[in-house]
Amino acid sequence: MKKPKFNRKRFNILFITLLFLSLPVTGNFEPKILERLGLIVAVGYDKMPKNKIRATSVLHQVDPQSKNSVIVLSSEALTSKGSRNSSNRKSHKRLVSGQLRVAIYNIDLAKDGIFPLVDTLYRDSSIANTVYLAVSKTDTKELLSHEYPEIGNIGTFIVDNIRQNIIREQMVSSTLHEFLESYYSLEDPMMPLLDRKDNVVELKDVALFRDGQMVGTINPTETFLMKLIRDRYSAGSVEISIEMERMKRKLPQLKNINEKYLRMVIDNIKNNTNIRLMSRKPLKFGITVKIDGILKETSEEMSLGDPKVIRVLEEEVSRYLRLRSERLMTKLTDLNSDPIGLGEVYRAKIYRSGLTNKKWRQMYPEAEFDIKVKTTIVRTGEID
């Protein structure tokens, strides 16, 4: 067989082309561009007098000549875009939002309504819809510009804090996409609530919204219950306190214990929740929650190998979760905030209901709930 003839001219053209295309990667092209940019990783918004907004940006800069890789800039304007332009005029680097990871809104601003600010982020094509959204109890300028001895970049710290708590199923997820998806449906958005105490930044509670306006908060236990009804846990955890007098009535062997409460931790929780519309008038929903979990810790020594003890614990845990779930639903209807999405449940069940957001706001506060919880302890762990 005749060998194909080697075409040196074609080879040289191909080699030069590949060499040229590789220059931005192997040469100094990309670093030099990054050195001229201020990469915004976090932004905070505060309510200011005369309808102005203060935007505080945490910038990461790639500059071998600079001692600090993190810069914080604040500016005031009538709009978030105006604040960004004002900050740009204060910086020797061009500010870009392509690396934005979290947007934080001061609680006073959130109570007034933040949809226009969230919508502005969404309309910026350089910003990913996976950006986290959060509310801050303190001014965001104070939160982001404070010098933390143990934190290098407060922006990335907050992002990592939110992300790891979402992964561990301890916090709700509120990305730009998730907020707007809830906003445009019959379901209300939620956001993590940040709080700063001295040099510690903590995910405190969850901020509840009615449409785009913050109307209240729920604590960590209420957040667990809300997620128990709304989502599906694969490895959840909750700490429970049960009145010792109730336990003594069912388990006489505990009569010599002087503690007021029996404390326990249920870990590795898996749940299966069913929500159904029971009636339209009166509006009533049935919520059935089935839980499997490991009894990880108890504050008192108990005969956990005794089936009766396990059965009593299951009954008391179920009662505890049911009663607090009922209180949570009362709180949500009083606030007229529907983070669970019961409006969507109603609309899916009633064909051609024509249910609008305005109509649901009138119906939801009158809703009643029949909640049932069944707990199964699949294994026991350690005694504290």
C-alpha positions as CSV (number, residue, x, y, z in Angstrom):
1,M,0.0,0.0,0.0
2,K,1.3,3.4,-0.9
3,K,2.0,5.7,2.1
4,P,0.3,9.1,2.2
5,K,2.7,11.9,1.2
6,F,3.8,14.1,4.1
7,N,2.5,17.7,3.6
8,R,5.0,19.9,5.4
9,K,3.2,23.2,4.5
10,R,-0.1,21.9,6.0
11,F,1.7,20.7,9.1
12,N,3.4,24.1,9.6
13,I,0.0,25.9,9.3
14,L,-1.6,23.6,11.8
15,F,1.3,23.9,14.3
16,I,1.3,27.7,14.2
17,T,-2.5,27.8,14.6
18,L,-2.4,25.5,17.7
19,L,0.4,27.5,19.2
20,F,-1.5,30.7,18.7
21,L,-4.6,29.3,20.3
22,S,-2.7,28.0,23.3
23,L,-1.2,31.4,24.2
24,P,-4.0,32.7,26.4
25,V,-3.6,29.6,28.5
26,T,0.1,29.1,28.7
27,G,1.2,32.7,28.4
28,N,0.6,35.8,30.5
29,F,-2.6,36.9,28.7
30,E,-5.2,35.8,31.3
31,P,-3.4,36.8,34.5
32,K,-2.8,40.3,33.1
33,I,-6.5,40.7,32.5
34,L,-7.4,39.5,36.0
35,E,-4.9,41.9,37.5
36,R,-7.0,44.8,36.1
37,L,-10.3,43.5,37.5
38,G,-12.0,43.7,40.9
39,L,-14.0,40.5,41.3
40,I,-17.1,41.0,43.4
41,V,-17.7,37.9,45.5
42,A,-20.3,39.4,47.9
43,V,-22.6,42.4,48.0
44,G,-24.7,43.8,50.7
45,Y,-27.6,46.3,50.5
46,D,-28.7,48.7,53.3
47,K,-31.7,51.1,53.5
48,M,-30.6,54.7,53.6
49,P,-32.4,58.1,54.0
50,K,-34.1,59.8,51.1
51,N,-34.9,56.5,49.4
52,K,-31.2,55.7,48.8
53,I,-29.5,52.4,48.8
54,R,-26.0,51.7,50.1
55,A,-24.2,48.8,48.4
56,T,-21.2,47.3,50.0
57,S,-19.0,45.0,47.8
58,V,-16.4,42.6,48.9
59,L,-13.8,42.4,46.1
60,H,-11.1,39.8,45.5
61,Q,-8.2,41.1,43.5
62,V,-5.5,39.2,41.8
63,D,-2.5,41.5,42.3
64,P,1.0,40.2,43.2
65,Q,2.0,43.7,44.2
66,S,-0.8,44.2,46.7
67,K,-0.6,43.2,50.3
68,N,-4.4,42.7,50.6
69,S,-6.2,40.4,48.3
70,V,-9.6,41.6,49.7
71,I,-11.0,45.1,49.4
72,V,-14.4,46.4,50.7
73,L,-16.1,49.3,48.9
74,S,-19.4,51.1,49.8
75,S,-21.4,53.6,47.9
76,E,-24.8,55.2,48.0
77,A,-27.3,55.9,45.2
78,L,-31.0,55.7,44.3
79,T,-30.5,52.2,42.7
80,S,-28.3,49.2,43.1
81,K,-26.8,49.8,39.7
82,G,-26.1,53.4,40.6
83,S,-24.3,52.2,43.7
84,R,-22.2,49.9,41.6
85,N,-21.2,52.6,39.3
86,S,-20.3,54.9,42.2
87,S,-18.1,52.1,43.7
88,N,-16.4,51.7,40.3
89,R,-15.3,55.3,40.4
90,K,-13.6,54.6,43.8
91,S,-11.7,51.7,42.5
92,H,-8.5,51.5,40.5
93,K,-9.8,48.2,39.1
94,R,-12.9,47.6,37.0
95,L,-15.5,45.9,39.1
96,V,-17.1,42.8,37.6
97,S,-19.9,40.6,39.0
98,G,-19.2,37.3,37.2
99,Q,-17.8,35.8,40.5
100,L,-20.6,37.1,42.7
101,R,-21.6,34.3,45.2
102,V,-23.9,35.9,47.7
103,A,-26.2,39.0,48.0
104,I,-27.2,40.1,51.4
105,Y,-30.1,42.5,52.3
106,N,-30.4,44.4,55.6
107,I,-33.5,43.4,57.6
108,D,-35.0,46.9,57.3
109,L,-34.7,46.8,53.6
110,A,-36.1,43.3,53.4
111,K,-39.2,44.4,55.4
112,D,-39.8,47.1,52.8
113,G,-39.5,44.7,49.9
114,I,-36.5,43.6,47.9
115,F,-37.9,42.2,44.6
116,P,-36.6,45.1,42.5
117,L,-33.1,44.5,43.8
118,V,-33.3,40.7,43.2
119,D,-34.7,41.3,39.8
120,T,-31.8,43.5,38.9
121,L,-29.4,40.7,39.8
122,Y,-31.4,38.3,37.6
123,R,-31.2,40.7,34.6
124,D,-27.4,40.9,34.8
125,S,-26.3,38.2,32.4
126,S,-22.9,37.9,34.0
127,I,-24.4,36.8,37.4
128,A,-25.2,33.1,37.8
129,N,-28.7,32.1,39.1
130,T,-27.0,30.0,41.8
131,V,-26.0,33.1,43.8
132,Y,-27.1,32.7,47.4
133,L,-29.5,35.3,48.9
134,A,-29.6,36.1,52.6
135,V,-30.9,38.7,55.1
136,S,-28.7,40.4,57.7
137,K,-29.9,41.6,61.2
138,T,-27.1,44.1,61.2
139,D,-26.2,46.7,58.5
140,T,-24.5,44.8,55.7
141,K,-21.7,47.5,55.6
142,E,-20.9,46.6,59.2
143,L,-21.2,42.9,58.5
144,L,-18.9,43.0,55.5
145,S,-16.4,45.7,56.4
146,H,-15.7,44.5,60.0
147,E,-12.1,43.1,60.4
148,Y,-12.4,39.5,61.5
149,P,-9.2,38.1,63.1
150,E,-10.0,34.5,62.0
151,I,-11.6,35.3,58.6
152,G,-9.6,36.3,55.6
153,N,-12.4,36.9,53.1
154,I,-15.8,37.4,54.7
155,G,-17.6,37.0,51.4
156,T,-16.3,33.5,50.8
157,F,-16.8,32.6,54.5
158,I,-20.5,33.5,54.4
159,V,-20.9,31.5,51.1
160,D,-19.2,28.4,52.6
161,N,-21.2,28.7,55.8
162,I,-24.5,28.8,54.0
163,R,-23.5,26.0,51.6
164,Q,-22.3,23.5,54.3
165,N,-25.4,24.1,56.4
166,I,-27.6,23.4,53.3
167,I,-25.6,20.2,52.6
168,R,-26.0,19.1,56.3
169,E,-29.8,19.9,55.9
170,Q,-29.6,22.5,58.7
171,M,-30.6,25.5,56.6
172,V,-33.0,26.3,53.7
173,S,-31.5,27.0,50.3
174,S,-32.3,30.3,48.8
175,T,-30.5,31.0,45.5
176,L,-31.5,33.6,43.0
177,H,-33.3,31.0,40.9
178,E,-35.1,29.5,43.9
179,F,-36.3,32.9,45.2
180,L,-37.7,34.0,41.9
181,E,-39.3,30.5,41.3
182,S,-41.2,30.9,44.6
183,Y,-42.0,34.5,43.9
184,Y,-43.7,33.8,40.7
185,S,-45.7,30.8,42.0
186,L,-48.2,30.3,44.9
187,E,-45.3,29.7,47.3
188,D,-43.4,32.3,49.3
189,P,-39.6,32.7,49.4
190,M,-37.3,32.2,52.4
191,M,-33.7,33.3,53.1
192,P,-31.1,32.5,55.8
193,L,-30.9,35.2,58.4
194,L,-27.3,36.3,59.3
195,D,-26.3,37.9,62.6
196,R,-22.9,39.2,63.7
197,K,-21.8,39.2,67.4
198,D,-18.3,40.7,67.7
199,N,-16.1,38.5,65.5
200,V,-18.6,35.7,65.0
201,V,-21.0,35.5,62.0
202,E,-23.9,33.1,62.6
203,L,-26.7,31.7,60.6
204,K,-29.4,32.5,63.2
205,D,-32.9,31.9,61.9
206,V,-34.8,31.9,58.6
207,A,-36.5,35.0,57.2
208,L,-40.0,34.5,55.9
209,F,-41.4,36.5,53.0
210,R,-44.8,37.3,51.7
211,D,-44.2,37.8,48.0
212,G,-41.0,40.0,48.0
213,Q,-41.4,41.4,51.5
214,M,-40.0,40.0,54.7
215,V,-42.8,39.4,57.3
216,G,-41.2,37.3,60.1
217,T,-38.7,34.7,61.1
218,I,-38.6,31.0,62.2
219,N,-36.1,29.6,64.6
220,P,-33.9,26.5,63.9
221,T,-36.5,24.0,65.4
222,E,-39.3,25.6,63.4
223,T,-37.0,25.5,60.3
224,F,-36.5,21.7,60.9
225,L,-40.3,21.2,61.1
226,M,-41.0,23.3,58.0
227,K,-38.4,21.4,56.0
228,L,-39.9,18.1,57.5
229,I,-43.2,19.0,55.9
230,R,-41.9,20.7,52.8
231,D,-38.8,18.7,51.8
232,R,-37.4,15.2,52.0
233,Y,-34.6,14.6,54.5
234,S,-31.9,12.1,53.9
235,A,-29.8,12.8,57.0
236,G,-31.6,15.3,59.2
237,S,-31.1,15.9,62.9
238,V,-33.1,17.4,65.7
239,E,-32.8,17.9,69.4
240,I,-36.0,17.2,71.4
241,S,-37.0,17.9,75.0
242,I,-39.8,15.8,76.5
243,E,-41.5,16.5,79.9
244,M,-40.1,14.0,82.4
245,E,-43.5,13.7,84.2
246,R,-45.0,12.3,81.0
247,M,-42.3,9.7,80.7
248,K,-42.6,8.7,84.4
249,R,-46.3,8.0,83.9
250,K,-45.6,5.6,81.1
251,L,-42.3,4.2,82.4
252,P,-42.4,3.9,86.3
253,Q,-38.7,2.9,86.3
254,L,-37.8,6.6,85.7
255,K,-39.6,7.8,88.9
256,N,-36.3,8.6,90.8
257,I,-35.0,11.0,88.1
258,N,-35.2,14.6,89.2
259,E,-34.7,16.3,85.9
260,K,-37.6,18.3,84.4
261,Y,-37.0,17.2,80.8
262,L,-35.6,14.2,79.0
263,R,-33.4,15.5,76.2
264,M,-32.6,13.5,73.2
265,V,-31.1,13.8,69.7
266,I,-32.7,12.0,66.7
267,D,-30.1,11.7,63.9
268,N,-29.9,10.5,60.4
269,I,-33.6,11.3,59.9
270,K,-35.4,10.2,56.7
271,N,-39.0,11.3,56.1
272,N,-41.9,10.7,53.8
273,T,-44.5,13.5,53.9
274,N,-47.9,13.5,52.2
275,I,-49.9,16.7,51.9
276,R,-53.5,16.5,50.7
277,L,-56.4,18.8,50.3
278,M,-59.2,17.5,52.6
279,S,-61.9,20.1,51.9
280,R,-62.3,23.4,50.2
281,K,-65.0,24.9,52.5
282,P,-63.7,25.1,55.2
283,L,-60.2,25.0,53.7
284,K,-58.4,22.1,55.3
285,F,-55.2,20.2,54.6
286,G,-54.1,16.8,55.8
287,I,-50.4,16.5,56.5
288,T,-49.0,13.0,57.3
289,V,-45.3,12.7,58.2
290,K,-43.5,9.4,58.6
291,I,-40.0,9.5,60.1
292,D,-37.2,7.0,60.5
293,G,-34.3,8.0,62.6
294,I,-31.5,6.9,64.9
295,L,-31.7,7.8,68.6
296,K,-28.2,9.2,68.9
297,E,-28.2,10.6,72.5
298,T,-30.3,10.7,75.6
299,S,-29.7,12.8,78.7
300,E,-30.7,9.9,81.1
301,E,-29.8,6.3,81.2
302,M,-32.6,4.2,79.8
303,S,-33.2,0.5,78.9
304,L,-33.0,1.1,75.2
305,G,-33.1,-2.6,74.5
306,D,-36.6,-2.8,76.0
307,P,-39.2,-2.6,73.1
308,K,-41.7,-0.8,75.5
309,V,-39.2,2.0,76.2
310,I,-38.6,2.4,72.5
311,R,-42.3,2.4,71.8
312,V,-42.9,5.1,74.5
313,L,-40.1,7.2,73.0
314,E,-41.5,6.9,69.5
315,E,-44.9,8.0,70.8
316,E,-43.5,11.0,72.7
317,V,-41.3,12.2,69.8
318,S,-44.3,11.9,67.4
319,R,-46.4,14.0,69.8
320,Y,-43.7,16.6,70.3
321,L,-43.3,17.0,66.5
322,R,-47.1,17.1,65.9
323,L,-47.8,19.8,68.5
324,R,-44.9,22.0,67.3
325,S,-45.9,21.5,63.7
326,E,-49.4,22.7,64.5
327,R,-48.0,25.8,66.2
328,L,-45.8,26.4,63.2
329,M,-48.7,26.2,60.8
330,T,-50.7,28.6,63.0
331,K,-47.7,31.0,62.9
332,L,-47.4,30.8,59.1
333,T,-51.1,31.4,58.5
334,D,-51.0,34.4,60.9
335,L,-48.1,35.9,58.9
336,N,-49.9,35.0,55.7
337,S,-46.7,33.5,54.4
338,D,-46.8,30.2,52.6
339,P,-43.2,28.8,52.3
340,I,-44.5,25.2,52.1
341,G,-46.4,25.9,48.9
342,L,-49.9,24.9,50.0
343,G,-51.3,27.2,47.3
344,E,-49.7,25.1,44.7
345,V,-51.1,22.0,46.3
346,Y,-54.6,23.5,46.2
347,R,-54.2,24.6,42.5
348,A,-52.9,21.2,41.5
349,K,-55.9,19.4,43.2
350,I,-58.7,21.7,42.0
351,Y,-58.9,21.6,38.2
352,R,-59.4,25.0,36.6
353,S,-59.5,26.7,40.1
354,G,-58.4,30.0,38.6
355,L,-56.5,30.5,41.9
356,T,-54.6,33.8,41.9
357,N,-52.1,35.1,44.4
358,K,-54.6,37.7,45.6
359,K,-57.3,35.1,46.1
360,W,-54.9,32.8,47.9
361,R,-53.9,35.6,50.3
362,Q,-57.6,35.8,51.3
363,M,-58.0,32.0,51.7
364,Y,-54.8,30.9,53.3
365,P,-55.1,32.6,56.8
366,E,-58.4,30.6,57.3
367,A,-56.8,27.3,56.6
368,E,-57.0,24.4,59.1
369,F,-54.7,21.5,59.4
370,D,-54.9,17.8,60.4
371,I,-51.3,16.8,61.2
372,K,-50.3,13.2,61.9
373,V,-46.7,12.2,62.7
374,K,-45.4,8.6,63.0
375,T,-41.8,8.1,64.3
376,T,-39.8,4.9,64.0
377,I,-36.6,4.6,65.9
378,V,-34.6,2.3,63.7
379,R,-31.5,2.1,65.9
380,T,-30.1,3.5,69.1
381,G,-26.8,5.3,69.6
382,E,-24.9,6.5,72.6
383,I,-25.9,7.7,76.0
384,D,-24.7,11.2,77.1
